[in-house]
Amino acid sequence: MQGKPSGRRDGSAVQSRQANGRRIVLVGARLTEKGQVTIPRHVREGLGLRPGDEVEFVADTPGGGYRMRKVLRQNPFTRYRGHLTGLAGRTPDDLVHDLRDA
C-alpha cells in the first residue's frame, strides 16, 4: 500500500494509494460504544450528506467489505402528480366559484 497515513483533527485517519490507475482514498473513523460512527466532514461533503439524510451499507464483495452510499428517496410530491388533471382547462374563476359553492 502506497501513501502515508495522516491523522486529522476530527479523529479520522486518511490514507491514499494507487490501484488500477486510480487514486483510492481510505478514510477511517472510530466506533463508539453505542455503535455510532462520525462520518468525517470531507466525506459528508463529498457524498452530499446533510443532517437527516439516510445512508445504507452495501456488501461490496462476498466475504469482503461494505460500501456506504446515500439513500435517494423519491420526491414527496411525486405521489400527487396527476391528481389535478381533472381540473385542466378550467379557469381560475370557475375553480374559485366551485370551491365557494362546496
Secondary structure, DSSP 8 states (H G I E B T S, - for coil): --S--EE-TTS-EEEEEEETTEEEEEEE--B-TTS-B---HHHHHHHT--TT--EEEEE-STTS-EEEEE-----TTGGGTTTTGGGTT--HHHHHHHHHH-
